[in-house]
């Protein structure tokens, strides 16, 4: 069975019992991550996640598990923002790190991200909605290290294989693309950035935007203007963060 066939059989079987919309991952990522789908850890991960969705409340909805990869093809990635877990509250997680479903109240971390953007760019944000698909479609990969979580149980799907899968995605970008911008907020994201080649990519690090740490280095980091300056320097289109 090919890697793509394995993915389709395993994940669509799970999805059929949870949601009428298909689980999707852009074909460009299939090409770069095909080896991962064949590894024992990913098959074990697939079984674990399938079981979790059958017997527990798990976020995000199955159709959104790989949404970050589906909205942002491999060749279109220009900026990578790394998160840790999906939000574990009802209807919050939508497959993009730090983002929430349309119409859901903005979590404190996302509020602080918006505050920093307005301060950094000295312009009010026009679209103060939490979905962030508008960023993803411009080439911002909003990637959590772990792509699923049990309801009201933060970190419950850590250590099951997701981290190895997302490490492979980061390494593929680092190895096969040039002049990307990686935003690493907080110690977890900084450790996750170990696979990034810093001789060819811009890595921006700061404290996490959580209310517990935002005043310890996230506010004032100017990552959004720095990212756009780097993109412009390499003849790429800046991101419209507003």
N, C-alpha and C positions, 0 to 999 in steps of 0.2 A: 504494500500500500504506500502510495506517495505521501510526502509530508502534508501536502494540501488536502489530499483525500482523508488522511487521518484527522486533521483539524476539523474538516467539515463533518465527518461522521460523529466524532466525539462531542463536539460542541453543539452541533445542531440537534443532536439527540437530547442533550440537556435542555436546550432552548425550547424544544417542542412542547415541553411540559410546563413552561413558565411564561412564554410570550409568543405572540404570533409573528413578531418581527425577527428576521434572521440575525444571527451573530455574524458580524462582518469585520474583516481586517483587510486593508488595502493590499492588492496583489503585489505591489512593490515591496512591502514588508515580507510577504511570503517568500520572495526571492532571497532576501537577506537573512531570514530567520528559519528557513526550512529545516536546517539541521537540528534546531532546538525541538521541533515537533516530534522528532524521531527518538529523542533521548529518553531513557527510563524515567528521569525526574519529571519530564513533562507529561508522560503518560500517567504517572502517579498523581501529579497535580490535577490532571483532567478528571480522574476518578474522584479525587477528594472534593473538587469544586462541584462536580455533578451531584454527589451525595449531599453536599451542604445545601444546594438549591432545592433538593427534594424534601429535606427534612427540617430545614431552618429558614428563617427570613434572612436573606443575603442581599447586599447592595454592591454595585448598582444593579438595575435590571439586566438580565442576561444580554440583551441586545446592545448594551453599552459597555460591556466588559473591555472590549478592544477599541472603543470609540476614539481614543487618542490616536491610535495607529490608522484608523479608517479615515479620519478627517484630515490627516496630515501625512501624505505619501512620503516615502523615504527621500526621494529626490527633492522634495519641496521644503524639507526641514531647514530652518535657518536659526531658530532659537529653541533651546530645550530648557524647560523649567521642571525641576524634579520635586515631587512630593513624596509622602510616605505611604499612607493608607487612604482609601476612599473615606469620605464622611460616613459615619455609621448611624446617623439619624434618618428618620422616615423621609423619603423623597429627596434627600439632599444629593447623594452621589449621582453623577451623570457620566462618569467615565473619563473626565478631565480633571487633573489635579487642581485643587483649590477652588474649582468651580462647583456650582450647584444648579439644580434644575430650574427652569424658567418659573418665575413667580415665587420662588423660595427665598426667605429672608437671608440676607448676606451674612455668612459666618464672620466672626471677628477677624480671622486671618485675611480673608478676602477684603474686608473693609479696610484693613491696614495696607494691603497691596494697592488699593485704589487711592488711598491717601498719599502714599509715596509717589504714585504716578503723577498725581496732581501737583505735588510739591516739586518733583523732579522736572516735569515738563512745563510747569507754571501755567497750566491750562486745566479748566474743569473737565472732568470726564463726561462725555456726552451720553454714553450707554452704560448706566449704572445697573446693569442686570448681571446676574451671576453665572450665566451659562458659559461664557467665554468661547463659544464656537467661533465668534468673529476673529479671535486671535489664532485659533487652530487653523482656520482656512487661509491665514496669511503665512503659515509656516512655523507656528509656535507649537512645538510638541509638549503638551501638558501631561507629563508622565508620572504616575505614581509608581513607587517601587513594588507595591502589592496591589493587584487589580481588583480584588474582591475583599469583602469583610462581612462578618455576621452583624446583624442589627444590634446596636447598643453594646457592642463588644469590640472596642478598638484593638487593633493588632491581632485579632483572632485568626487571620489567615496568613500571618507572617510565618516564615520558616517552612513553608509547604512547597516552595519551588518558584513562586512568582519572582523572587529577588534574582534568581539565576536567569530567568527569562528576560527580565528588564535590564540586567547587567549586559546580556548579549546584545540587546538592542542599542544600548549606549555605546558599547565597544564597536559595533558595526558602524554607527554614525561617526565615531571618532576615527576609525581606521579608513573609512571609504569616502568620507566627505571632507571638505576643506572650509576653514574659516567660519565655523559655527560659533554661536554664543551659548554657553551653558550657565544658567543661574542656579546656584547651590545655596539654599537658605537653611541654616541650622546644621548641627553636627551630623545628623543622619545623612542629609543630602551631600555634605562635604565628603563623607566616607564613601558614598555611592559614586562619587566622581573619580574614584581611583583609576577607572579604566580610560579616562580622557587623556588624549595626547595634548599637553598644554603648549607644545611647540607649534602647533598648527591651528589651535582653537583658543578663543577667549573664554576663560573661566572666571566668572564673577561670584564671589563668596561673601556672605554676610550672615548675621543672625536671622533667625526665623521670624516671619511676620506675626506669629502668635502674640496675643497681648502680654504674655509672660516674658517675651524677649524682644519685641519690636523696638523698644526704646534702648536696647543694648547694641544697636548696630544695624538694624534693618532700616529704620527711618534715616534718611540721608544717604543711603547707599548709592543712589542715582544709577541703579542698574539699567533702567529703561532707556535713559538717554545714552548711556555708555554702549548698550547693545545697538542702538540705532547708529551711533557714530561708527562702530565697528563695521556694521553692514554697509554703510555708505562708503567707508574707506575701501571696501572690497567690491565696490560697484554692485551692491545688492540693494533691493528696495527696503527702506526702513519699515518697521512695524507701526501700524496705527494703533497705539495702545488706548486711545480715547474712544 
